[in-house]
Amino acid sequence: MSADDSFGRLDDDDFPAYTMGRAAEMLGTIQGFLRAIGEAHLITPLRSAGGHRRYSRYQLRIAARARELVDQGTPIEAACRIVILEDQLEEAQRINAGYRHAAGSGNPAAAA
């Protein structure tokens, strides 16, 4: 990958740009929190060639939402499940909006 390719990925929400230490610092938490939400299957960090965890901006947003719930007293396993369900609901609503838009345009093939 060239330097130009790397810079282009800086805007990619799914690019694993953050180390575990930096991610924990950004979230204002400890690295153990990131390990715990990984064990609860909320996020799965990518691994560097050396085996170190790397997190994307999307994963950090998900982790931040889980941290909000934990800070409010929700057990970590429940917080992770809530965030997963919220994410699934948002995706379903996005898909439904696409279907409604396609149905409104009179083009049934556009809904697929």
FENLIN-V481893 format. One record per residue. OMEGA is omega in whole degrees, 0 to 359 (none if undefined). Layout:
# FENLIN-V481893
omega->[OMEGA,OMEGA]
This chain:
# FENLIN-V481893
omega->[181,178,179,178,181,180,178,182,181,178,182,180,183,180,183,189,190,175,179,180,179,179,179,178,180,181,182,183,178,181,178,177,179,177,182,180,172,178,178,177,175,176,176,181,173,180,175,178,179,178,180,179,177,184,177,177,177,179,179,176,178,180,179,178,178,179,177,182,179,178,178,177,179,176,187,180,179,179,179,180,178,181,177,180,177,180,179,179,179,179,179,179,178,179,179,178,177,178,179,179,180,180,179,181,180,181,183,180,181,181,183,none]
